[in-house]
Amino acid sequence: MFNALYFRTFITLVETGSFTQTARRLEMTQPGVSQHVRKLERYLDKPLLERHGRRFTLTEAGRRAYDYALKLFAEHEQFRHSLDADSTYSGDCRLASPGSLGVMLYPFLLGQQQMYPGLTVSYSFAFNQEITQDVLAGRYDLGIVTEPMRHPDLEVVPWHREPLCLVVPADFAGTGLSELMGIGFISYFDGLSHASALLRGNFPQEFRSMSHFRRQGFTNEVGMVLDAVARGLGFTVVSRPVLETSPWQRQVKALELPVAVHESHYCVTRAGSEMPRRYVRLLEDFREQRRLALHGYGDPQEIPPPRG
């Protein structure tokens, strides 16, 4: 007989790699853990583990059972949370975004959780590809990405955008490309594409390619890139939230440029699913807060709200 509890025990066993730790985490006895695994093997009619004394490795059937169990419980969580779709101020918020937006969106969501204790926030900082895969797998209800993409099982809609900033050390006195080439470029995951877009838009006659700039370093954590700039090691291009939340913002400065270039953000959900009202409200409130911070009380950006 199918028993989801056996699969839950098996997931925990694979993740901990220990019968003892599994028993402790699930508040079971160690023989009870072994019994669950044996019953699951009997149900599937396949050995799931190859035992080597106190250690074990997964068989091919064990690896497939583990992958299936993860998918099973992800779909269960998605179903459970979907029952709260009509609640505006309560429910679990499971979402992910790149760090360039998350440095500001995550603190905003925590503030909302303080105001509305019925909300809980489960937030991940990840890259675009990871985010879409996790939305497809049901690990997140909502992903926010910086590139539009096509997938038959996903719905991707424009949501928000933030200006890109050309950030240099505070004592930098230059204004043109030659001076920027002189100090070199500090990169991160989206750094080259952002810098190319901003420099091409503002120096159309001079800019050719980022390959002409000396590379002064790289970090996969966008929130840390301004540390290198603050130390005078080079310049970079980041979205406005990264600069506004940086602990090094007093040691750097954003150069004034004539042409504004933005990082666009898109909401990613599973196709055919209705976005719960709490997400719609949170996204609209954050976007309005940012609009007022960036533009005051002028006309709002011409980006449609996410569909609820």
N, C-alpha and C positions, 0 to 999 in steps of 0.2 A: 504494500500500500504506500502511496506517495505521502511523504511527511516532510514538510518544509523545514521543520526543526532539525532534521538530519543534515539537510543542505547548509543550514546556518552553522551548525557545529563544524561541518567540513570546511566551510569558508574560513572560519576562525582558526582552525587547525593549520590550514595552508598559510595563512597570514602570519601566525605566530611561529610556525615550524616546531611546535612543542605540544605534546599531549598535556604536560603539566600546566603550562601557561594557558592553554585552551580551557582546561578545567577551572583554573583560577578565574579567568575572565568571564566565563559563563556560569560561574558558581555551581559547578558540577563536580562529581568525582572523576578521577582519571579513568577508572573502569567504565564509567558512564559515557565518556567521550569515545573510548574504544568500541563500546557497544553501538553507539550511533553510527560510527564509520562502518562497522560490520553489517549493520542493517541496511545502510545505504548501498554497500557493495552487493548485498543479497538482492536488493530491489533492482539495481541496475544490471545484475548478473555479470559484473566485471570487477576485477581487482583495481582499486584506486591508488593504492600505495605499495611501494616496494620498501620493506623494512630492513634497516641495517643497524641492528642493535636498538639503541634509543633514537637513532636518526631514521629518516625516511625520505624517499623521493617519490614524485608523482609518476604514475604510469601515463600512457597516452590517454587512456580513459579517464584518469584522474584529472589531467589538465583540461580535458573537454568538459568534465563535470564541474570543475571550478569555474570555467568561463560561463557555462550555462547558469550556474548558481548566481554569479554576479549579475547576469542579465535578468534573471528571475526576480531577485530582490530589488533591482533598480526599477523594474516595471511595477513591482508592488508599491514602492515608495512613490512613484509617479502617480499611481492610481489613488493612493491614500491622500496625497497632497491635492489632487484634483478635486476632491470632495469639498475643499475649502475655497473653491474658485470664487464664490460670491462674497467672501469676506474681504473687506477693504482694509481693516486694521488688525488682522490676526492671520496666523498661518506661517509656515516655514517658507523663507525666500531662499531658493537655491539657484545661484547664478555665478557666472564667471566672466572675467574681462581681462584684457591686457593690463599690465601695470600702469601704463600711461594714463588710463582713465581711473583704474582702481584706486590709485593713491588718493583720489578725491571722492569717488563714488562710495567706496567701502566705509569711510568715516561718516558720510552722509547717512548711509543705511543704519549704522550703529546708533546715530542720533535719533533716527525714527524708531528704532527698537526701544530706546530709552523712553520716548514719548508714548509708545504703544506697546506695553509689555506682552501683548498677545502675539507680536511678531517675533520670529527668530530668523537670524541671518546666517546662512552657510555660503561663504564667498571664497572663490578660488581665483588666484592670479595665474594666468596661463597665456600661451600663445594661441593665435587664431586657429591653427589646425587642431590643437588639443581641445579647444573649446567646442568646435563643431562636432568632434568625435564624442565628447562627453554628453552633449545635448542629444545626439543620435542614440546614445546608449541609455539615456534616461537619468544620468547622474545629475544633470542640471535641468531645471525647467526653462531657463533663459540663459543665452550667451550673448555677449556684446563683443563684436569683432570690428577690426579696422579695415577689412577688405570685403567687398560684396562677393558672394560665391553662389554657385548653382548646385543644387542637389535635390533630387526628386522627393526626398523625405524631409526637407527643411524648408521653412519659410524665412526669408531674409528681407527685412524692410529697413529703410533709412530711419535714423532716430535723432542723432545729435552730431555736432561737430565742434571742435576746439581749435583755436588758432595755433599755428606752429611758431616757435620762438627761436631766433638765432641767438644763442647764449655764448658769451665770451667772458674771460676773466674781468673782474671789476676794474683793473687798471689798463685794460686794452684800449689803445687810442686810435686804432685803425677804423676805416669805414668801407673798404673795398675788398675785392677778392684777393688781390696780391697780399694784403696784410693777413687775411685769413689763411692763405696758403703758407704764410711764414710761420704761423703757430701750430698748424696741423689740426687734424680732426679726431675727436673722440667718438667712437661709434658704439651702438647697441643693436638690438635685434632689428628695429625698423629705422635705424639711424641713417643709413645710406639713402634709402628711398625718401625719407623726410627731408634730408638735406638737399638732395637733388631737386625735389619739387620746389622748395623754398628758394634756393639759389637760382634756379632756372627762371622762376617767376619774377625775380627782382634784378637779376643781372643777365638778361636775355642775350645781350651782345657779347658778353665776356665768358659766361659759364659754358663749359663743354661737358665735363664729366667729373664725378667725384674721384676718379682715378688720378686726377692731377693734384689731389691734396695728399699731403703726407699723413699717414695713419699713425696716430699717437696712442692708440689703445682701444680696447673693446671690453664691455661688460654686458652680460645677459640680463642685468637688473637695471632697468631704466632709472629707477629712483636713486641709483648710486652714481650715474654718469656725471652729475654736476660736481661731485667731489673732485674728480680729475680736472674739471674746468676751473674750479675754485683754486686749485693748486697751480694754475697757470700752465697746464700741460697741453692745452688746445682749446678748440671751440666745439660746440655740438648744436644740434637742432632737436628740440623736444616740444611736446604739446604743452599748452599753458598750465594745465593742472600740475605737471611735474615741477615746473618752475615755482608755482605758487605754494606748493607744499614742501619744497626742498629746505632742509636745514642750512643749505649753503647759499640761499638766495641773496644774502648780503655780501657774499664774496664774489658774486657774478653779476652780470647785467645782460639784458636783452637789447640788441641793437634795433633801433627804429628803422623799419623798412617801408617802402611806399606801397607794396602789393601784399595783401593778406593772403596767406595760403593756410588751409585747414587740414586737420586730421579728421576724417569722417568716421562715424560709428554706426553700426548696423545691429539691429536686434535679430537674434537667431532663435527660432523655436521649432519644434517638430511640426511638420505640415499637418494641417487638419486639427490641431489643438487650439483651444481658446485660451488666451493669456488671462490668468486670474486677475481679478480687479485690484488686488493689492499691488501686483507688479505694475499695472497700468498707472495707478496713482503714484507710486514711488518714482517711476520713470518720468512722469509729467512734472512732479514736484522738483526733482533734481534738475531737469532741463530748464524749468522756469527760474530756479535759483541761479543757475549758471548764466542764463540769458540776462538777468538783471545785473549780475556781477560784471558781465562783459560789455553789455550794451545799454544799461540803464533802463529807462522806461520807453525806449523807442519801439519800432516795429519788431516783432518776433522773427526769428529765422523761418524761412519758408521750408520747413521740414514737417511732414505730416506726423501726427502722434501715432504711437503703436496701436494696432487694432486690438480691441478687447473683445 
